[in-house]
Amino acid sequence: MRSRFYRDRSKRTSHLLGFVPVLLLLAACGGHHEEHEGHAQGRYPATSPLLTDTVVARDYVCQIHSVQHIELRALEKGYLQEMLVDEGQQVREGQLLFRIKPILYQAEVQRAQAEAEFAEIEYRNTKQLADSNIVSPNELAMARARYDKAKAELGVAQAHLGFTEIRAPFDGIVGRFHVRKGSLLDEGELLTELSDNSSMWVYFNMPEAEYLAYARDQKAGQGTKVQLLMADSELFDQEGEITAIESDFDNTTGNIAFRATFPNPNRLLRHGQTGNIVIGTGLKDVMLIPQKATFEVLDHRYVFVVDKDSVLHTTRVELGPELQHLFVVEGGLKKEDRFLLEGLRKVKEGQHVDFAFVEPDSVVSHLELYAE
């Protein structure tokens, strides 16, 4: 049995307003040979539901984030002496990006170095005296403590000096500058952002009812393959997969958050972009009927079923997902039922009609061909 792939457009198209132009367009151009033959002989084309496997693709608005996206901030106060990169530049891990004027911190290191050397000399002299029992062990311990303290203060001074150089913690792209050369920086002031776009996290929300259907269909909530529809309505050329589902629902919206991960080898995706995540849900042995074969009365859909005596009966159908030119039928029709494809406005309940039967496969193939 053939499988078909369709996109669920029910979220974007009003059933009431969208049906009329689709019906008129398909009535004018669809069906081709069979419809022309039927009209030529004064007969109405009719068909039966198509029983097949299909995949319904649902899409969800998403936000795109770099897996690593951080703020680079000044760790020390001082004047910004050098800006060694440009906005949007690709940088490597460890590359020097900014330098804060280090004169004060260099002086602190020199002072701490001198104090450490003095404390070391004092400790060695005290140790010689202690070995000769001239000074007490307590004095030796105090000299050792002063030496250790001086070394620690030297380490702190060297760390402060090191903080005057801001380096890239990973490979990435530099963001917008928030300061300029010569700016007087405060500790913690934002300099720029850094994004690693080699892999992207894409976040989207799913309503509770659709989450339950998804969970039942997938059984395991992770590892599901998904696609990304970008802002220009083109599909991203890399396939992603769902790697995380949030632990609880947002009670204000009734949604739960998902995260999909996409490889981004060409760096096409950037932090902050938007798009739509497309998830395919498999449906087995479903009945499909053309949208143009239905009509709407008081928010319900109906078809004209032709009985064995060629008499029309208005039959209400329960519909599932709305596909491209097709509906999934969840109730109201049997697979052997025959219903009219054309001329719905020219007939009425109980009317006897002459009809020409068209195979369901042929009907759907013509719809797909016309859509292309």
C-alpha positions as CSV (number, residue, x, y, z in Angstrom):
1,M,0.0,0.0,0.0
2,R,1.4,3.4,-1.0
3,S,2.3,5.9,1.7
4,R,1.6,9.6,1.0
5,F,3.0,12.6,2.7
6,Y,0.9,15.7,3.3
7,R,1.1,18.8,5.4
8,D,-1.6,19.6,7.8
9,R,-2.8,23.1,6.9
10,S,-5.7,23.3,9.3
11,K,-4.0,25.8,11.6
12,R,-3.5,28.3,8.7
13,T,-6.7,27.9,6.6
14,S,-10.2,28.7,7.6
15,H,-12.5,25.8,6.7
16,L,-15.4,28.2,6.0
17,L,-13.6,30.8,3.9
18,G,-10.8,28.6,2.4
19,F,-13.1,25.9,1.0
20,V,-14.9,28.1,-1.6
21,P,-11.8,29.2,-3.7
22,V,-10.3,25.8,-3.5
23,L,-13.6,24.2,-4.7
24,L,-13.9,26.7,-7.6
25,L,-10.3,26.3,-8.6
26,L,-10.4,22.5,-8.5
27,A,-13.8,22.3,-10.2
28,A,-12.4,24.4,-13.0
29,C,-9.1,22.6,-13.5
30,G,-9.1,19.3,-11.7
31,G,-10.1,15.8,-12.8
32,H,-9.0,16.3,-16.4
33,H,-10.0,13.4,-18.6
34,E,-12.5,11.7,-16.3
35,E,-14.3,14.9,-15.6
36,H,-14.5,15.9,-19.2
37,E,-15.8,12.5,-20.2
38,G,-18.4,12.6,-17.5
39,H,-19.7,16.0,-18.4
40,A,-19.7,15.2,-22.1
41,Q,-22.1,12.3,-21.4
42,G,-24.2,14.3,-19.0
43,R,-23.0,12.2,-16.0
44,Y,-21.6,13.4,-12.7
45,P,-18.2,12.0,-11.7
46,A,-18.2,10.0,-8.5
47,T,-15.6,8.1,-6.5
48,S,-15.0,6.2,-3.2
49,P,-12.7,7.0,-0.3
50,L,-9.0,6.1,-0.8
51,L,-7.7,3.8,1.9
52,T,-4.0,4.4,2.4
53,D,-1.1,5.1,4.8
54,T,-0.1,8.7,5.0
55,V,2.0,11.1,7.0
56,V,0.6,14.4,8.4
57,A,3.1,17.1,8.9
58,R,2.3,19.6,11.6
59,D,4.4,22.8,12.1
60,Y,5.1,24.9,15.1
61,V,6.6,28.3,15.4
62,C,10.1,28.1,16.8
63,Q,13.1,30.1,18.0
64,I,16.6,29.3,17.0
65,H,19.5,29.5,19.5
66,S,23.2,28.7,19.4
67,V,24.1,25.7,21.5
68,Q,26.8,28.0,23.0
69,H,25.9,31.7,23.2
70,I,27.5,33.7,25.9
71,E,28.1,37.3,27.0
72,L,31.7,38.5,27.3
73,R,32.1,40.9,30.2
74,A,35.0,42.8,31.7
75,L,36.4,41.1,34.8
76,E,38.4,44.2,35.8
77,K,38.0,47.9,35.9
78,G,40.1,50.1,33.6
79,Y,40.4,51.7,30.2
80,L,39.8,49.5,27.1
81,Q,43.2,49.7,25.4
82,E,42.7,47.4,22.4
83,M,39.9,45.8,20.4
84,L,41.6,43.1,18.3
85,V,38.5,41.7,16.4
86,D,35.5,43.0,14.5
87,E,31.8,42.4,14.8
88,G,30.7,39.3,13.0
89,Q,34.3,37.9,12.9
90,Q,34.9,34.1,13.3
91,V,37.4,33.6,16.1
92,R,39.2,30.6,17.5
93,E,39.3,29.3,21.1
94,G,42.0,31.2,23.1
95,Q,42.2,34.1,20.6
96,L,42.8,37.5,22.2
97,L,39.7,39.7,21.7
98,F,40.1,42.7,24.0
99,R,42.9,44.2,26.2
100,I,42.3,46.4,29.2
101,K,45.1,48.9,30.0
102,P,47.3,46.8,32.3
103,I,49.7,49.3,33.9
104,L,48.1,49.3,37.4
105,Y,47.8,45.5,37.5
106,Q,51.4,45.1,36.3
107,A,52.5,47.3,39.2
108,E,50.4,45.2,41.6
109,V,52.2,42.1,40.3
110,Q,55.6,43.6,40.8
111,R,54.7,44.7,44.3
112,A,53.4,41.3,45.2
113,Q,56.5,39.6,43.6
114,A,58.8,41.7,45.8
115,E,56.8,40.9,49.0
116,A,56.9,37.2,48.1
117,E,60.7,37.3,47.6
118,F,61.2,39.2,50.9
119,A,59.0,36.7,52.8
120,E,60.9,33.8,51.2
121,I,64.3,35.3,52.4
122,E,62.8,35.9,55.9
123,Y,61.6,32.3,56.0
124,R,64.9,30.8,55.0
125,N,66.8,32.8,57.6
126,T,64.3,31.9,60.3
127,K,64.6,28.2,59.3
128,Q,68.4,28.3,59.7
129,L,68.0,29.9,63.1
130,A,65.4,27.3,64.1
131,D,67.7,24.5,63.0
132,S,70.3,25.9,65.4
133,N,67.7,26.2,68.2
134,I,68.2,30.0,68.3
135,V,64.5,30.7,67.6
136,S,61.4,28.8,68.6
137,P,59.4,26.6,66.3
138,N,56.5,29.1,66.6
139,E,58.6,31.8,65.0
140,L,59.5,29.5,62.1
141,A,55.8,28.6,61.6
142,M,54.9,32.3,61.5
143,A,57.6,33.0,59.0
144,R,56.3,30.2,56.9
145,A,52.8,31.5,57.1
146,R,54.0,35.0,56.0
147,Y,55.7,33.5,53.0
148,D,52.7,31.4,52.0
149,K,50.5,34.5,52.3
150,A,52.9,36.5,50.1
151,K,52.8,33.8,47.4
152,A,49.0,33.7,47.5
153,E,48.8,37.5,47.1
154,L,51.2,37.2,44.1
155,G,48.9,34.7,42.6
156,V,45.9,37.0,43.0
157,A,47.8,39.9,41.5
158,Q,48.8,37.8,38.5
159,A,45.1,36.7,38.1
160,H,44.0,40.3,38.0
161,L,46.6,41.1,35.4
162,G,45.4,38.1,33.4
163,F,41.9,39.3,33.5
164,T,42.9,42.4,31.5
165,E,43.1,40.1,28.4
166,I,39.7,38.8,27.3
167,R,40.1,35.7,25.1
168,A,37.5,33.5,23.3
169,P,36.5,30.5,25.4
170,F,35.5,28.6,22.3
171,D,35.4,28.9,18.5
172,G,32.6,31.2,17.5
173,I,31.3,34.4,15.9
174,V,31.7,37.8,17.7
175,G,28.5,39.7,18.2
176,R,27.8,43.5,18.4
177,F,30.2,45.6,20.4
178,H,28.7,47.4,23.4
179,V,31.8,49.5,24.1
180,R,34.5,51.3,22.1
181,K,38.2,51.7,22.4
182,G,39.1,54.0,25.2
183,S,36.0,53.3,27.2
184,L,36.3,53.3,30.9
185,L,35.0,49.9,31.9
186,D,33.4,48.8,35.2
187,E,33.9,45.3,36.5
188,G,31.3,43.1,34.8
189,E,30.5,45.5,32.0
190,L,29.2,43.9,28.8
191,L,31.6,43.9,25.9
192,T,30.0,41.7,23.3
193,E,28.5,38.3,22.7
194,L,30.1,35.1,21.3
195,S,28.1,32.4,19.5
196,D,29.1,28.9,18.5
197,N,26.8,28.2,15.5
198,S,28.2,24.8,14.6
199,S,25.1,23.2,16.2
200,M,21.8,24.9,17.0
201,W,19.0,24.4,19.5
202,V,15.5,25.0,18.2
203,Y,12.8,25.6,20.8
204,F,9.1,25.3,20.1
205,N,5.8,24.7,22.0
206,M,3.2,22.1,21.5
207,P,-0.4,22.1,22.8
208,E,-1.3,19.4,25.3
209,A,-3.7,17.5,23.0
210,E,-1.1,17.3,20.2
211,Y,1.6,16.4,22.7
212,L,-0.5,13.4,23.8
213,A,-1.0,12.3,20.3
214,Y,2.7,12.7,19.6
215,A,3.8,10.8,22.7
216,R,1.5,7.9,21.8
217,D,2.7,7.8,18.2
218,Q,6.4,8.1,19.1
219,K,6.3,6.0,22.3
220,A,9.8,7.4,23.1
221,G,9.8,11.1,23.5
222,Q,13.4,11.7,22.2
223,G,15.2,11.0,19.0
224,T,12.3,12.0,16.7
225,K,13.5,13.4,13.3
226,V,12.2,16.8,12.5
227,Q,12.6,19.5,9.8
228,L,13.0,23.2,9.9
229,L,11.0,25.5,7.7
230,M,12.9,28.8,7.5
231,A,11.6,32.3,7.3
232,D,11.8,32.3,3.5
233,S,9.5,29.2,3.4
234,E,12.5,27.0,2.4
235,L,13.3,23.8,4.3
236,F,16.7,23.8,6.0
237,D,19.0,21.3,4.3
238,Q,19.9,19.4,7.5
239,E,17.6,17.1,9.5
240,G,17.3,17.6,13.2
241,E,16.0,15.5,16.1
242,I,14.1,16.2,19.3
243,T,16.6,16.0,22.1
244,A,14.6,17.4,25.1
245,I,11.1,17.9,26.3
246,E,10.4,20.2,29.3
247,S,9.3,18.5,32.5
248,D,6.0,20.4,32.9
249,F,3.3,22.3,31.0
250,D,2.9,26.1,31.1
251,N,-0.5,26.4,32.7
252,T,-1.1,29.9,31.2
253,T,-0.8,28.6,27.6
254,G,-1.5,24.9,27.9
255,N,1.8,24.2,26.0
256,I,4.9,22.2,26.7
257,A,8.3,23.2,25.4
258,F,10.4,21.0,23.1
259,R,14.0,21.3,22.0
260,A,15.3,20.0,18.7
261,T,19.0,20.0,17.8
262,F,20.2,20.7,14.2
263,P,23.7,20.4,12.8
264,N,24.7,23.7,11.1
265,P,27.9,22.9,9.0
266,N,27.5,25.9,6.7
267,R,26.7,28.3,9.5
268,L,23.5,29.3,7.7
269,L,21.5,29.5,10.9
270,R,22.3,32.2,13.4
271,H,21.3,32.8,17.0
272,G,17.9,34.6,17.3
273,Q,16.4,33.4,14.0
274,T,12.8,32.1,13.8
275,G,11.1,29.5,11.7
276,N,8.7,26.6,12.0
277,I,9.5,23.1,13.1
278,V,7.8,20.4,10.9
279,I,7.0,17.1,12.6
280,G,5.5,14.2,10.6
281,T,2.9,11.9,12.2
282,G,2.2,8.6,10.6
283,L,-1.4,7.5,9.9
284,K,-2.2,3.9,8.9
285,D,-5.1,2.7,6.8
286,V,-6.9,6.1,6.8
287,M,-9.7,7.1,4.4
288,L,-9.0,10.2,2.3
289,I,-11.5,12.1,0.3
290,P,-11.1,15.2,-1.9
291,Q,-12.0,18.5,-0.3
292,K,-13.9,19.5,-3.4
293,A,-16.3,16.6,-2.8
294,T,-17.6,18.1,0.5
295,F,-19.8,21.1,1.3
296,E,-20.3,22.8,4.6
297,V,-23.6,23.5,6.5
298,L,-23.5,25.0,10.0
299,D,-19.9,24.1,10.7
300,H,-20.4,20.5,9.6
301,R,-19.1,18.8,6.4
302,Y,-21.3,16.7,4.1
303,V,-21.0,14.7,0.9
304,F,-23.6,13.4,-1.5
305,V,-23.5,9.6,-1.2
306,V,-24.9,7.7,-4.2
307,D,-26.8,4.5,-3.3
308,K,-27.3,1.4,-5.4
309,D,-30.3,2.9,-7.1
310,S,-28.3,6.1,-8.1
311,V,-30.2,8.2,-5.6
312,L,-28.3,10.9,-3.6
313,H,-28.2,11.1,0.2
314,T,-26.8,13.9,2.2
315,T,-24.3,12.3,4.5
316,R,-22.4,14.0,7.3
317,V,-18.7,13.1,7.6
318,E,-16.4,13.4,10.6
319,L,-13.1,14.8,9.5
320,G,-9.6,14.6,10.9
321,P,-6.5,16.5,9.7
322,E,-6.9,18.7,6.6
323,L,-4.3,17.9,4.0
324,Q,-3.4,19.4,0.7
325,H,-6.7,19.1,-1.4
326,L,-7.8,16.2,0.9
327,F,-9.5,15.4,4.1
328,V,-8.9,12.5,6.4
329,V,-12.2,10.9,7.2
330,E,-12.7,9.6,10.7
331,G,-16.4,8.7,10.5
332,G,-19.6,8.9,8.4
333,L,-18.3,7.0,5.4
334,K,-17.5,3.4,4.6
335,K,-14.8,2.4,2.2
336,E,-17.3,1.1,-0.3
337,D,-19.4,4.2,-0.3
338,R,-19.6,6.2,-3.5
339,F,-20.0,10.0,-3.5
340,L,-20.1,12.8,-6.0
341,L,-17.0,14.7,-7.0
342,E,-18.6,17.5,-9.0
343,G,-21.8,19.4,-9.5
344,L,-22.7,19.6,-5.8
345,R,-24.6,22.8,-6.3
346,K,-26.7,21.3,-9.1
347,V,-28.2,18.4,-7.2
348,K,-30.2,17.9,-4.1
349,E,-31.1,15.2,-1.5
350,G,-33.1,12.3,-3.0
351,Q,-32.3,13.2,-6.6
352,H,-31.7,10.4,-9.1
353,V,-28.4,11.0,-11.0
354,D,-26.4,9.4,-13.7
355,F,-22.8,9.1,-12.7
356,A,-19.4,7.9,-14.0
357,F,-17.3,6.2,-11.4
358,V,-13.6,7.3,-11.2
359,E,-11.1,5.2,-9.3
360,P,-9.9,6.9,-6.0
361,D,-6.3,6.5,-6.9
362,S,-6.8,8.3,-10.2
363,V,-8.7,11.1,-8.5
364,V,-6.0,11.7,-5.9
365,S,-3.2,11.4,-8.5
366,H,-4.9,14.2,-10.6
367,L,-5.1,16.4,-7.5
368,E,-1.4,15.9,-6.7
369,L,-0.5,16.5,-10.4
370,Y,-2.5,19.7,-10.5
371,A,-1.0,20.9,-7.1
372,E,2.5,20.5,-8.6
